[in-house]
Amino acid sequence: MKRKFFALIMAAVLCLGMSMTAFAAGNDSPEVFPEERPVTFYNKVYSNVTIAAGGGYLEKITDPVMQQNIMDRIDGERARLQEFGKYEMTYTILDQEYSYTTTAWPDYYFAFDVQGVESGQVTVHLEDEGWFEVADYIGNLVYASHYNTETGEWEVMDSFAVIDENGNVTFEFDSYSPILLTITNVASDDVAGNENFPILTTTYTPAQVLTPETPAAAAQSTTATQSATAPKTGDNNPGYIFLIMSVAAACGLILLRKKEA
């Protein structure tokens, strides 16, 4: 009777093991490579940003209507950047210098909601996220836009921001709410002195008008972070259960055989 009991346990364990698959933490869908994923707000727009200077705090943009508004804005960024005109690029091959003209191009996007600041400069720190690596874009121009929730219109700075050596970006508006930062392919050194590409001057001690209810702690520590990557395989994989059950069944069979012997 005992032999049949343990045989049934082993059969159940084996059946369980054969039916197991790898589970993703919090998601039972298989991991999909970025180029295979449908374009959505969460894999098109990054938000791994923190306040780097001054007051205020950042929040994620979770409202579906605002997310779609940003996606619609992104669709026209390429055309808007072309309006700034062309700039000249030079390169050298075998001591021979060549030049050509090109236009600005949008490479990546960051979006977040600035709270606690009524007006003035805001400095944020960009972090690596998805395919974006800050180190690859140090010194590049950033096209900053602000969605005015009162007028329902997008506003843009009359100059470009720049990603500094610390990965910080400074922008300035007369009011704040959702912000869209378009990271361009243009290096600031390549357009130095070009009137078509003015650059915002910052002192990193922004003169701001803060809202009275701004929490001091939130102004320094709040982070707007939204992962745009597929879920990783979880540590709570049922494979551990299968292993424990297998060991327990094996020990039971050994003890049974010893008693019969």
DRENKE-739494 format. One record per residue (C-alpha): residue number from 1; residue in one letter; x, y, z. Coordinates in Angstrom, 3 decimals. Each point is the difference from the previous one (the first is absolute). Example, Ala and Ser with C-alpha at 12.3 -4.5 7.8 and 13.67 -1.06 7.14 Angstrom:
% residues 2
<zami><resi>1</resi><resn>a</resn><X>12.300</X><Y>-4.500</Y><Z>7.800</Z></zami>
<zami><resi>2</resi><resn>s</resn><X>1.370</X><Y>3.440</Y><Z>-0.660</Z></zami>
//
This chain:
% residues 261
<zami><resi>1</resi><resn>m</resn><X>0.000</X><Y>0.000</Y><Z>0.000</Z></zami>
<zami><resi>2</resi><resn>k</resn><X>2.788</X><Y>2.401</Y><Z>0.924</Z></zami>
<zami><resi>3</resi><resn>r</resn><X>1.845</X><Y>-0.860</Y><Z>-3.220</Z></zami>
<zami><resi>4</resi><resn>k</resn><X>-3.062</X><Y>0.943</Y><Z>-2.060</Z></zami>
<zami><resi>5</resi><resn>f</resn><X>-0.381</X><Y>3.235</Y><Z>1.978</Z></zami>
<zami><resi>6</resi><resn>f</resn><X>3.561</X><Y>1.176</Y><Z>-0.737</Z></zami>
<zami><resi>7</resi><resn>a</resn><X>-0.310</X><Y>-1.137</Y><Z>-3.611</Z></zami>
<zami><resi>8</resi><resn>l</resn><X>-3.006</X><Y>2.264</Y><Z>-0.359</Z></zami>
<zami><resi>9</resi><resn>i</resn><X>1.955</X><Y>2.908</Y><Z>1.539</Z></zami>
<zami><resi>10</resi><resn>m</resn><X>2.889</X><Y>-0.494</Y><Z>-2.458</Z></zami>
<zami><resi>11</resi><resn>a</resn><X>-2.396</X><Y>-0.151</Y><Z>-2.937</Z></zami>
<zami><resi>12</resi><resn>a</resn><X>-1.639</X><Y>3.244</Y><Z>1.090</Z></zami>
<zami><resi>13</resi><resn>v</resn><X>3.384</X><Y>1.715</Y><Z>0.396</Z></zami>
<zami><resi>14</resi><resn>l</resn><X>1.138</X><Y>-1.097</Y><Z>-3.462</Z></zami>
<zami><resi>15</resi><resn>c</resn><X>-3.239</X><Y>1.192</Y><Z>-1.589</Z></zami>
<zami><resi>16</resi><resn>l</resn><X>0.373</X><Y>3.356</Y><Z>1.735</Z></zami>
<zami><resi>17</resi><resn>g</resn><X>3.581</X><Y>0.384</Y><Z>-1.223</Z></zami>
<zami><resi>18</resi><resn>m</resn><X>-0.894</X><Y>-0.831</Y><Z>-3.604</Z></zami>
<zami><resi>19</resi><resn>s</resn><X>-2.718</X><Y>2.660</Y><Z>-0.079</Z></zami>
<zami><resi>20</resi><resn>m</resn><X>2.116</X><Y>2.833</Y><Z>1.407</Z></zami>
<zami><resi>21</resi><resn>t</resn><X>1.082</X><Y>2.994</Y><Z>-2.049</Z></zami>
<zami><resi>22</resi><resn>a</resn><X>2.117</X><Y>3.053</Y><Z>0.831</Z></zami>
<zami><resi>23</resi><resn>f</resn><X>-2.116</X><Y>2.719</Y><Z>1.561</Z></zami>
<zami><resi>24</resi><resn>a</resn><X>0.736</X><Y>3.741</Y><Z>-0.173</Z></zami>
<zami><resi>25</resi><resn>a</resn><X>-0.279</X><Y>1.962</Y><Z>3.222</Z></zami>
<zami><resi>26</resi><resn>g</resn><X>-3.424</X><Y>1.575</Y><Z>0.044</Z></zami>
<zami><resi>27</resi><resn>n</resn><X>-0.713</X><Y>-1.036</Y><Z>-3.594</Z></zami>
<zami><resi>28</resi><resn>d</resn><X>-0.558</X><Y>-3.380</Y><Z>-1.648</Z></zami>
<zami><resi>29</resi><resn>s</resn><X>0.793</X><Y>1.240</Y><Z>-3.524</Z></zami>
<zami><resi>30</resi><resn>p</resn><X>3.324</X><Y>-0.939</Y><Z>-1.633</Z></zami>
<zami><resi>31</resi><resn>e</resn><X>2.719</X><Y>2.622</Y><Z>-0.249</Z></zami>
<zami><resi>32</resi><resn>v</resn><X>-0.114</X><Y>1.899</Y><Z>-3.282</Z></zami>
<zami><resi>33</resi><resn>f</resn><X>2.918</X><Y>1.804</Y><Z>-1.573</Z></zami>
<zami><resi>34</resi><resn>p</resn><X>-0.449</X><Y>3.810</Y><Z>-0.245</Z></zami>
<zami><resi>35</resi><resn>e</resn><X>-0.144</X><Y>0.011</Y><Z>-3.797</Z></zami>
<zami><resi>36</resi><resn>e</resn><X>-2.848</X><Y>-2.533</Y><Z>0.100</Z></zami>
<zami><resi>37</resi><resn>r</resn><X>-2.134</X><Y>1.842</Y><Z>2.536</Z></zami>
<zami><resi>38</resi><resn>p</resn><X>-2.838</X><Y>2.247</Y><Z>-1.172</Z></zami>
<zami><resi>39</resi><resn>v</resn><X>0.765</X><Y>3.698</Y><Z>0.451</Z></zami>
<zami><resi>40</resi><resn>t</resn><X>-1.637</X><Y>1.259</Y><Z>3.188</Z></zami>
<zami><resi>41</resi><resn>f</resn><X>0.533</X><Y>2.905</Y><Z>2.359</Z></zami>
<zami><resi>42</resi><resn>y</resn><X>1.959</X><Y>-2.200</Y><Z>2.398</Z></zami>
<zami><resi>43</resi><resn>n</resn><X>2.571</X><Y>-1.266</Y><Z>-2.505</Z></zami>
<zami><resi>44</resi><resn>k</resn><X>0.231</X><Y>3.210</Y><Z>-2.040</Z></zami>
<zami><resi>45</resi><resn>v</resn><X>0.231</X><Y>2.562</Y><Z>2.806</Z></zami>
<zami><resi>46</resi><resn>y</resn><X>2.474</X><Y>-0.269</Y><Z>2.878</Z></zami>
<zami><resi>47</resi><resn>s</resn><X>-0.381</X><Y>1.579</Y><Z>3.434</Z></zami>
<zami><resi>48</resi><resn>n</resn><X>3.001</X><Y>-1.035</Y><Z>2.096</Z></zami>
<zami><resi>49</resi><resn>v</resn><X>0.614</X><Y>3.583</Y><Z>1.136</Z></zami>
<zami><resi>50</resi><resn>t</resn><X>0.672</X><Y>1.744</Y><Z>3.317</Z></zami>
<zami><resi>51</resi><resn>i</resn><X>0.221</X><Y>3.616</Y><Z>1.150</Z></zami>
<zami><resi>52</resi><resn>a</resn><X>3.675</X><Y>1.050</Y><Z>-0.093</Z></zami>
<zami><resi>53</resi><resn>a</resn><X>-0.168</X><Y>3.653</Y><Z>1.101</Z></zami>
<zami><resi>54</resi><resn>g</resn><X>-2.533</X><Y>2.329</Y><Z>1.536</Z></zami>
<zami><resi>55</resi><resn>g</resn><X>-3.377</X><Y>-0.922</Y><Z>1.451</Z></zami>
<zami><resi>56</resi><resn>g</resn><X>-3.063</X><Y>-1.776</Y><Z>-1.270</Z></zami>
<zami><resi>57</resi><resn>y</resn><X>-0.531</X><Y>-3.688</Y><Z>-0.586</Z></zami>
<zami><resi>58</resi><resn>l</resn><X>-0.858</X><Y>-2.316</Y><Z>-2.885</Z></zami>
<zami><resi>59</resi><resn>e</resn><X>-2.909</X><Y>-2.354</Y><Z>-0.565</Z></zami>
<zami><resi>60</resi><resn>k</resn><X>-0.680</X><Y>-2.721</Y><Z>-2.532</Z></zami>
<zami><resi>61</resi><resn>i</resn><X>-2.480</X><Y>0.718</Y><Z>-2.747</Z></zami>
<zami><resi>62</resi><resn>t</resn><X>-2.667</X><Y>-2.654</Y><Z>0.464</Z></zami>
<zami><resi>63</resi><resn>d</resn><X>-3.059</X><Y>1.686</Y><Z>-1.497</Z></zami>
<zami><resi>64</resi><resn>p</resn><X>-0.807</X><Y>-1.843</Y><Z>-3.283</Z></zami>
<zami><resi>65</resi><resn>v</resn><X>-1.262</X><Y>3.205</Y><Z>-1.644</Z></zami>
<zami><resi>66</resi><resn>m</resn><X>3.239</X><Y>1.839</Y><Z>0.781</Z></zami>
<zami><resi>67</resi><resn>q</resn><X>2.051</X><Y>-2.993</Y><Z>-1.107</Z></zami>
<zami><resi>68</resi><resn>q</resn><X>-1.756</X><Y>0.027</Y><Z>-3.376</Z></zami>
<zami><resi>69</resi><resn>n</resn><X>0.493</X><Y>3.766</Y><Z>-0.202</Z></zami>
<zami><resi>70</resi><resn>i</resn><X>3.746</X><Y>-0.526</Y><Z>0.401</Z></zami>
<zami><resi>71</resi><resn>m</resn><X>0.045</X><Y>-2.790</Y><Z>-2.586</Z></zami>
<zami><resi>72</resi><resn>d</resn><X>-1.764</X><Y>2.323</Y><Z>-2.471</Z></zami>
<zami><resi>73</resi><resn>r</resn><X>2.551</X><Y>2.707</Y><Z>0.763</Z></zami>
<zami><resi>74</resi><resn>i</resn><X>2.862</X><Y>-2.409</Y><Z>-0.659</Z></zami>
<zami><resi>75</resi><resn>d</resn><X>-1.370</X><Y>-0.788</Y><Z>-3.449</Z></zami>
<zami><resi>76</resi><resn>g</resn><X>0.775</X><Y>3.567</Y><Z>-1.078</Z></zami>
<zami><resi>77</resi><resn>e</resn><X>3.367</X><Y>0.503</Y><Z>1.708</Z></zami>
<zami><resi>78</resi><resn>r</resn><X>2.058</X><Y>-0.869</Y><Z>-3.073</Z></zami>
<zami><resi>79</resi><resn>a</resn><X>-1.749</X><Y>2.665</Y><Z>-2.086</Z></zami>
<zami><resi>80</resi><resn>r</resn><X>0.350</X><Y>2.602</Y><Z>2.765</Z></zami>
<zami><resi>81</resi><resn>l</resn><X>3.739</X><Y>-0.626</Y><Z>0.336</Z></zami>
<zami><resi>82</resi><resn>q</resn><X>0.481</X><Y>0.398</Y><Z>-3.744</Z></zami>
<zami><resi>83</resi><resn>e</resn><X>-1.402</X><Y>3.519</Y><Z>0.277</Z></zami>
<zami><resi>84</resi><resn>f</resn><X>3.183</X><Y>1.052</Y><Z>1.798</Z></zami>
<zami><resi>85</resi><resn>g</resn><X>1.838</X><Y>-0.433</Y><Z>-3.293</Z></zami>
<zami><resi>86</resi><resn>k</resn><X>3.178</X><Y>-1.789</Y><Z>-0.933</Z></zami>
<zami><resi>87</resi><resn>y</resn><X>3.421</X><Y>0.049</Y><Z>1.571</Z></zami>
<zami><resi>88</resi><resn>e</resn><X>3.388</X><Y>-1.014</Y><Z>-1.319</Z></zami>
<zami><resi>89</resi><resn>m</resn><X>1.865</X><Y>-3.093</Y><Z>1.111</Z></zami>
<zami><resi>90</resi><resn>t</resn><X>3.674</X><Y>-0.651</Y><Z>-0.697</Z></zami>
<zami><resi>91</resi><resn>y</resn><X>2.034</X><Y>-3.196</Y><Z>0.178</Z></zami>
<zami><resi>92</resi><resn>t</resn><X>3.511</X><Y>-1.083</Y><Z>-0.960</Z></zami>
<zami><resi>93</resi><resn>i</resn><X>1.091</X><Y>-3.089</Y><Z>-1.950</Z></zami>
<zami><resi>94</resi><resn>l</resn><X>3.712</X><Y>-0.609</Y><Z>-0.648</Z></zami>
<zami><resi>95</resi><resn>d</resn><X>0.825</X><Y>3.622</Y><Z>0.877</Z></zami>
<zami><resi>96</resi><resn>q</resn><X>-2.580</X><Y>1.210</Y><Z>-2.493</Z></zami>
<zami><resi>97</resi><resn>e</resn><X>-2.820</X><Y>2.135</Y><Z>1.431</Z></zami>
<zami><resi>98</resi><resn>y</resn><X>-3.531</X><Y>-0.346</Y><Z>-1.305</Z></zami>
<zami><resi>99</resi><resn>s</resn><X>-3.221</X><Y>1.788</Y><Z>0.870</Z></zami>
<zami><resi>100</resi><resn>y</resn><X>-3.714</X><Y>-0.432</Y><Z>-0.562</Z></zami>
<zami><resi>101</resi><resn>t</resn><X>-3.245</X><Y>1.581</Y><Z>1.184</Z></zami>
<zami><resi>102</resi><resn>t</resn><X>-2.667</X><Y>-1.750</Y><Z>2.022</Z></zami>
<zami><resi>103</resi><resn>t</resn><X>-2.951</X><Y>0.692</Y><Z>2.293</Z></zami>
<zami><resi>104</resi><resn>a</resn><X>-0.896</X><Y>-0.832</Y><Z>3.595</Z></zami>
<zami><resi>105</resi><resn>w</resn><X>-1.570</X><Y>-3.362</Y><Z>0.679</Z></zami>
<zami><resi>106</resi><resn>p</resn><X>-1.942</X><Y>-1.257</Y><Z>3.061</Z></zami>
<zami><resi>107</resi><resn>d</resn><X>1.603</X><Y>-3.073</Y><Z>1.586</Z></zami>
<zami><resi>108</resi><resn>y</resn><X>-1.689</X><Y>-0.510</Y><Z>3.396</Z></zami>
<zami><resi>109</resi><resn>y</resn><X>-2.805</X><Y>1.459</Y><Z>2.094</Z></zami>
<zami><resi>110</resi><resn>f</resn><X>-0.471</X><Y>0.622</Y><Z>3.727</Z></zami>
<zami><resi>111</resi><resn>a</resn><X>-3.304</X><Y>1.163</Y><Z>1.486</Z></zami>
<zami><resi>112</resi><resn>f</resn><X>-1.024</X><Y>0.816</Y><Z>3.557</Z></zami>
<zami><resi>113</resi><resn>d</resn><X>-2.125</X><Y>2.421</Y><Z>1.993</Z></zami>
<zami><resi>114</resi><resn>v</resn><X>1.712</X><Y>2.851</Y><Z>1.881</Z></zami>
<zami><resi>115</resi><resn>q</resn><X>-1.795</X><Y>0.881</Y><Z>3.223</Z></zami>
<zami><resi>116</resi><resn>g</resn><X>0.687</X><Y>2.603</Y><Z>2.667</Z></zami>
<zami><resi>117</resi><resn>v</resn><X>1.558</X><Y>2.546</Y><Z>-2.401</Z></zami>
<zami><resi>118</resi><resn>e</resn><X>-1.996</X><Y>2.882</Y><Z>-1.439</Z></zami>
<zami><resi>119</resi><resn>s</resn><X>2.723</X><Y>1.412</Y><Z>-2.252</Z></zami>
<zami><resi>120</resi><resn>g</resn><X>3.761</X><Y>0.296</Y><Z>-0.508</Z></zami>
<zami><resi>121</resi><resn>q</resn><X>2.733</X><Y>-2.450</Y><Z>-0.909</Z></zami>
<zami><resi>122</resi><resn>v</resn><X>-0.197</X><Y>-3.672</Y><Z>0.932</Z></zami>
<zami><resi>123</resi><resn>t</resn><X>3.008</X><Y>-2.323</Y><Z>-0.153</Z></zami>
<zami><resi>124</resi><resn>v</resn><X>-0.579</X><Y>-3.748</Y><Z>-0.248</Z></zami>
<zami><resi>125</resi><resn>h</resn><X>2.365</X><Y>-2.953</Y><Z>-0.136</Z></zami>
<zami><resi>126</resi><resn>l</resn><X>-0.477</X><Y>-2.629</Y><Z>-2.711</Z></zami>
<zami><resi>127</resi><resn>e</resn><X>0.718</X><Y>-3.656</Y><Z>0.715</Z></zami>
<zami><resi>128</resi><resn>d</resn><X>0.657</X><Y>-2.882</Y><Z>-2.378</Z></zami>
<zami><resi>129</resi><resn>e</resn><X>-3.217</X><Y>-1.671</Y><Z>-1.057</Z></zami>
<zami><resi>130</resi><resn>g</resn><X>-0.920</X><Y>-2.436</Y><Z>-2.741</Z></zami>
<zami><resi>131</resi><resn>w</resn><X>2.263</X><Y>0.617</Y><Z>-2.976</Z></zami>
<zami><resi>132</resi><resn>f</resn><X>0.993</X><Y>3.474</Y><Z>1.239</Z></zami>
<zami><resi>133</resi><resn>e</resn><X>3.435</X><Y>0.404</Y><Z>1.586</Z></zami>
<zami><resi>134</resi><resn>v</resn><X>0.794</X><Y>3.436</Y><Z>1.404</Z></zami>
<zami><resi>135</resi><resn>a</resn><X>3.730</X><Y>-0.304</Y><Z>-0.719</Z></zami>
<zami><resi>136</resi><resn>d</resn><X>-0.703</X><Y>-0.187</Y><Z>-3.744</Z></zami>
<zami><resi>137</resi><resn>y</resn><X>-1.830</X><Y>3.335</Y><Z>0.036</Z></zami>
<zami><resi>138</resi><resn>i</resn><X>2.135</X><Y>2.234</Y><Z>2.199</Z></zami>
<zami><resi>139</resi><resn>g</resn><X>0.105</X><Y>3.420</Y><Z>-1.663</Z></zami>
<zami><resi>140</resi><resn>n</resn><X>-2.983</X><Y>-0.631</Y><Z>-2.290</Z></zami>
<zami><resi>141</resi><resn>l</resn><X>-2.871</X><Y>2.406</Y><Z>-0.505</Z></zami>
<zami><resi>142</resi><resn>v</resn><X>-3.381</X><Y>-0.584</Y><Z>1.630</Z></zami>
<zami><resi>143</resi><resn>y</resn><X>-3.240</X><Y>1.434</Y><Z>-1.374</Z></zami>
<zami><resi>144</resi><resn>a</resn><X>-2.281</X><Y>0.771</Y><Z>2.962</Z></zami>
<zami><resi>145</resi><resn>s</resn><X>-3.787</X><Y>0.323</Y><Z>-0.216</Z></zami>
<zami><resi>146</resi><resn>h</resn><X>-2.577</X><Y>0.754</Y><Z>2.672</Z></zami>
<zami><resi>147</resi><resn>y</resn><X>-3.709</X><Y>-0.806</Y><Z>-0.153</Z></zami>
<zami><resi>148</resi><resn>n</resn><X>-1.996</X><Y>2.868</Y><Z>1.448</Z></zami>
<zami><resi>149</resi><resn>t</resn><X>-2.981</X><Y>-1.662</Y><Z>1.668</Z></zami>
<zami><resi>150</resi><resn>e</resn><X>-1.863</X><Y>3.318</Y><Z>0.220</Z></zami>
<zami><resi>151</resi><resn>t</resn><X>0.155</X><Y>0.844</Y><Z>-3.714</Z></zami>
<zami><resi>152</resi><resn>g</resn><X>0.215</X><Y>-3.566</Y><Z>-1.287</Z></zami>
<zami><resi>153</resi><resn>e</resn><X>2.969</X><Y>0.975</Y><Z>-2.179</Z></zami>
<zami><resi>154</resi><resn>w</resn><X>3.630</X><Y>-1.056</Y><Z>-0.224</Z></zami>
<zami><resi>155</resi><resn>e</resn><X>2.664</X><Y>2.630</Y><Z>0.727</Z></zami>
<zami><resi>156</resi><resn>v</resn><X>3.682</X><Y>-0.236</Y><Z>-0.950</Z></zami>
<zami><resi>157</resi><resn>m</resn><X>3.135</X><Y>1.745</Y><Z>1.196</Z></zami>
<zami><resi>158</resi><resn>d</resn><X>1.519</X><Y>2.536</Y><Z>-2.381</Z></zami>
<zami><resi>159</resi><resn>s</resn><X>3.369</X><Y>-1.719</Y><Z>0.494</Z></zami>
<zami><resi>160</resi><resn>f</resn><X>1.354</X><Y>-3.520</Y><Z>0.368</Z></zami>
<zami><resi>161</resi><resn>a</resn><X>1.023</X><Y>-1.669</Y><Z>3.236</Z></zami>
<zami><resi>162</resi><resn>v</resn><X>3.215</X><Y>-2.049</Y><Z>0.161</Z></zami>
<zami><resi>163</resi><resn>i</resn><X>0.850</X><Y>-3.231</Y><Z>1.818</Z></zami>
<zami><resi>164</resi><resn>d</resn><X>3.001</X><Y>0.965</Y><Z>2.124</Z></zami>
<zami><resi>165</resi><resn>e</resn><X>2.908</X><Y>-2.211</Y><Z>1.085</Z></zami>
<zami><resi>166</resi><resn>n</resn><X>-2.015</X><Y>-1.204</Y><Z>3.015</Z></zami>
<zami><resi>167</resi><resn>g</resn><X>-3.038</X><Y>-1.009</Y><Z>-2.032</Z></zami>
<zami><resi>168</resi><resn>n</resn><X>-2.002</X><Y>3.059</Y><Z>1.118</Z></zami>
<zami><resi>169</resi><resn>v</resn><X>-2.418</X><Y>2.004</Y><Z>-2.144</Z></zami>
<zami><resi>170</resi><resn>t</resn><X>-1.296</X><Y>3.487</Y><Z>0.831</Z></zami>
<zami><resi>171</resi><resn>f</resn><X>-3.133</X><Y>1.525</Y><Z>-1.527</Z></zami>
<zami><resi>172</resi><resn>e</resn><X>-2.137</X><Y>3.048</Y><Z>0.756</Z></zami>
<zami><resi>173</resi><resn>f</resn><X>-3.708</X><Y>0.789</Y><Z>-0.349</Z></zami>
<zami><resi>174</resi><resn>d</resn><X>-2.446</X><Y>2.550</Y><Z>1.380</Z></zami>
<zami><resi>175</resi><resn>s</resn><X>-2.189</X><Y>-2.781</Y><Z>1.398</Z></zami>
<zami><resi>176</resi><resn>y</resn><X>0.350</X><Y>-3.726</Y><Z>0.602</Z></zami>
<zami><resi>177</resi><resn>s</resn><X>-1.857</X><Y>-3.269</Y><Z>-0.385</Z></zami>
<zami><resi>178</resi><resn>p</resn><X>0.884</X><Y>-2.759</Y><Z>-2.532</Z></zami>
<zami><resi>179</resi><resn>i</resn><X>3.439</X><Y>0.332</Y><Z>-1.618</Z></zami>
<zami><resi>180</resi><resn>l</resn><X>1.279</X><Y>-1.762</Y><Z>-3.120</Z></zami>
<zami><resi>181</resi><resn>l</resn><X>3.757</X><Y>-0.108</Y><Z>-0.582</Z></zami>
<zami><resi>182</resi><resn>t</resn><X>1.067</X><Y>-1.029</Y><Z>-3.501</Z></zami>
<zami><resi>183</resi><resn>i</resn><X>3.611</X><Y>-1.195</Y><Z>-0.044</Z></zami>
<zami><resi>184</resi><resn>t</resn><X>1.478</X><Y>0.919</Y><Z>-3.385</Z></zami>
<zami><resi>185</resi><resn>n</resn><X>2.956</X><Y>-1.312</Y><Z>-1.982</Z></zami>
<zami><resi>186</resi><resn>v</resn><X>1.577</X><Y>3.481</Y><Z>-0.091</Z></zami>
<zami><resi>187</resi><resn>a</resn><X>3.186</X><Y>0.594</Y><Z>1.996</Z></zami>
<zami><resi>188</resi><resn>s</resn><X>0.162</X><Y>3.513</Y><Z>1.418</Z></zami>
<zami><resi>189</resi><resn>d</resn><X>3.599</X><Y>0.387</Y><Z>-1.223</Z></zami>
<zami><resi>190</resi><resn>d</resn><X>-1.149</X><Y>-0.563</Y><Z>-3.591</Z></zami>
<zami><resi>191</resi><resn>v</resn><X>-2.404</X><Y>2.949</Y><Z>0.111</Z></zami>
<zami><resi>192</resi><resn>a</resn><X>2.040</X><Y>2.394</Y><Z>2.154</Z></zami>
<zami><resi>193</resi><resn>g</resn><X>-0.605</X><Y>3.507</Y><Z>-1.288</Z></zami>
<zami><resi>194</resi><resn>n</resn><X>-2.840</X><Y>-1.116</Y><Z>-2.280</Z></zami>
<zami><resi>195</resi><resn>e</resn><X>-2.864</X><Y>2.454</Y><Z>0.496</Z></zami>
<zami><resi>196</resi><resn>n</resn><X>-2.503</X><Y>-2.645</Y><Z>-1.033</Z></zami>
<zami><resi>197</resi><resn>f</resn><X>0.854</X><Y>-2.050</Y><Z>3.086</Z></zami>
<zami><resi>198</resi><resn>p</resn><X>0.049</X><Y>2.331</Y><Z>3.051</Z></zami>
<zami><resi>199</resi><resn>i</resn><X>0.894</X><Y>-1.658</Y><Z>3.306</Z></zami>
<zami><resi>200</resi><resn>l</resn><X>-1.474</X><Y>0.798</Y><Z>3.420</Z></zami>
<zami><resi>201</resi><resn>t</resn><X>2.460</X><Y>1.392</Y><Z>2.530</Z></zami>
<zami><resi>202</resi><resn>t</resn><X>-0.256</X><Y>-1.405</Y><Z>3.521</Z></zami>
<zami><resi>203</resi><resn>t</resn><X>1.782</X><Y>0.562</Y><Z>3.303</Z></zami>
<zami><resi>204</resi><resn>y</resn><X>-1.316</X><Y>-3.169</Y><Z>1.702</Z></zami>
<zami><resi>205</resi><resn>t</resn><X>-1.375</X><Y>2.218</Y><Z>2.760</Z></zami>
<zami><resi>206</resi><resn>p</resn><X>-3.401</X><Y>0.545</Y><Z>-1.616</Z></zami>
<zami><resi>207</resi><resn>a</resn><X>-2.096</X><Y>3.001</Y><Z>0.951</Z></zami>
<zami><resi>208</resi><resn>q</resn><X>-3.387</X><Y>-1.588</Y><Z>0.588</Z></zami>
<zami><resi>209</resi><resn>v</resn><X>-3.448</X><Y>0.891</Y><Z>1.194</Z></zami>
<zami><resi>210</resi><resn>l</resn><X>-1.154</X><Y>-2.983</Y><Z>2.051</Z></zami>
<zami><resi>211</resi><resn>t</resn><X>-3.549</X><Y>-0.848</Y><Z>0.978</Z></zami>
<zami><resi>212</resi><resn>p</resn><X>-0.627</X><Y>0.288</Y><Z>3.769</Z></zami>
<zami><resi>213</resi><resn>e</resn><X>-1.011</X><Y>-3.641</Y><Z>0.427</Z></zami>
<zami><resi>214</resi><resn>t</resn><X>3.257</X><Y>-1.447</Y><Z>-1.336</Z></zami>
<zami><resi>215</resi><resn>p</resn><X>1.292</X><Y>-2.596</Y><Z>2.532</Z></zami>
<zami><resi>216</resi><resn>a</resn><X>3.696</X><Y>0.553</Y><Z>0.642</Z></zami>
<zami><resi>217</resi><resn>a</resn><X>0.705</X><Y>-3.711</Y><Z>0.098</Z></zami>
<zami><resi>218</resi><resn>a</resn><X>-1.856</X><Y>-0.695</Y><Z>-3.225</Z></zami>
<zami><resi>219</resi><resn>a</resn><X>1.853</X><Y>2.838</Y><Z>-1.702</Z></zami>
<zami><resi>220</resi><resn>q</resn><X>3.272</X><Y>-1.835</Y><Z>0.466</Z></zami>
<zami><resi>221</resi><resn>s</resn><X>-0.863</X><Y>-3.666</Y><Z>-0.175</Z></zami>
<zami><resi>222</resi><resn>t</resn><X>-3.050</X><Y>-0.669</Y><Z>-2.149</Z></zami>
<zami><resi>223</resi><resn>t</resn><X>0.813</X><Y>-1.925</Y><Z>-3.150</Z></zami>
<zami><resi>224</resi><resn>a</resn><X>-2.109</X><Y>-0.434</Y><Z>-3.110</Z></zami>
<zami><resi>225</resi><resn>t</resn><X>0.919</X><Y>-3.498</Y><Z>-1.108</Z></zami>
<zami><resi>226</resi><resn>q</resn><X>-1.880</X><Y>-2.206</Y><Z>-2.439</Z></zami>
<zami><resi>227</resi><resn>s</resn><X>1.689</X><Y>-3.120</Y><Z>-1.293</Z></zami>
<zami><resi>228</resi><resn>a</resn><X>-0.290</X><Y>-0.588</Y><Z>-3.741</Z></zami>
<zami><resi>229</resi><resn>t</resn><X>1.440</X><Y>-3.497</Y><Z>0.064</Z></zami>
<zami><resi>230</resi><resn>a</resn><X>-1.616</X><Y>-3.430</Y><Z>0.021</Z></zami>
<zami><resi>231</resi><resn>p</resn><X>-0.338</X><Y>-1.706</Y><Z>3.417</Z></zami>
<zami><resi>232</resi><resn>k</resn><X>2.873</X><Y>-2.138</Y><Z>1.183</Z></zami>
<zami><resi>233</resi><resn>t</resn><X>-0.364</X><Y>-3.632</Y><Z>0.904</Z></zami>
<zami><resi>234</resi><resn>g</resn><X>-1.158</X><Y>-0.113</Y><Z>3.629</Z></zami>
<zami><resi>235</resi><resn>d</resn><X>1.888</X><Y>-1.551</Y><Z>2.915</Z></zami>
<zami><resi>236</resi><resn>n</resn><X>-3.247</X><Y>-1.677</Y><Z>1.115</Z></zami>
<zami><resi>237</resi><resn>n</resn><X>0.273</X><Y>-2.580</Y><Z>-2.798</Z></zami>
<zami><resi>238</resi><resn>p</resn><X>-2.066</X><Y>-3.133</Y><Z>0.757</Z></zami>
<zami><resi>239</resi><resn>g</resn><X>3.099</X><Y>-2.053</Y><Z>-0.871</Z></zami>
<zami><resi>240</resi><resn>y</resn><X>1.040</X><Y>0.315</Y><Z>3.647</Z></zami>
<zami><resi>241</resi><resn>i</resn><X>-3.226</X><Y>-1.722</Y><Z>1.061</Z></zami>
<zami><resi>242</resi><resn>f</resn><X>0.664</X><Y>-2.818</Y><Z>-2.451</Z></zami>
<zami><resi>243</resi><resn>l</resn><X>3.522</X><Y>-0.483</Y><Z>1.420</Z></zami>
<zami><resi>244</resi><resn>i</resn><X>-1.217</X><Y>-0.132</Y><Z>3.619</Z></zami>
<zami><resi>245</resi><resn>m</resn><X>-2.763</X><Y>-2.449</Y><Z>-0.814</Z></zami>
<zami><resi>246</resi><resn>s</resn><X>2.412</X><Y>-2.242</Y><Z>-1.913</Z></zami>
<zami><resi>247</resi><resn>v</resn><X>2.462</X><Y>-0.130</Y><Z>2.922</Z></zami>
<zami><resi>248</resi><resn>a</resn><X>-2.807</X><Y>-0.727</Y><Z>2.482</Z></zami>
<zami><resi>249</resi><resn>a</resn><X>-1.363</X><Y>-2.851</Y><Z>-2.135</Z></zami>
<zami><resi>250</resi><resn>a</resn><X>3.468</X><Y>-1.499</Y><Z>-0.474</Z></zami>
<zami><resi>251</resi><resn>c</resn><X>0.660</X><Y>0.078</Y><Z>3.759</Z></zami>
<zami><resi>252</resi><resn>g</resn><X>-3.333</X><Y>-1.692</Y><Z>0.624</Z></zami>
<zami><resi>253</resi><resn>l</resn><X>0.829</X><Y>-2.840</Y><Z>-2.378</Z></zami>
<zami><resi>254</resi><resn>i</resn><X>3.397</X><Y>-0.528</Y><Z>1.651</Z></zami>
<zami><resi>255</resi><resn>l</resn><X>-1.561</X><Y>-0.211</Y><Z>3.468</Z></zami>
<zami><resi>256</resi><resn>l</resn><X>-2.671</X><Y>-2.421</Y><Z>-1.242</Z></zami>
<zami><resi>257</resi><resn>r</resn><X>2.583</X><Y>-2.328</Y><Z>-1.534</Z></zami>
<zami><resi>258</resi><resn>k</resn><X>2.066</X><Y>0.027</Y><Z>3.211</Z></zami>
<zami><resi>259</resi><resn>k</resn><X>-3.031</X><Y>-1.033</Y><Z>2.042</Z></zami>
<zami><resi>260</resi><resn>e</resn><X>-0.879</X><Y>-2.802</Y><Z>-2.421</Z></zami>
<zami><resi>261</resi><resn>a</resn><X>3.602</X><Y>-1.214</Y><Z>0.070</Z></zami>
//
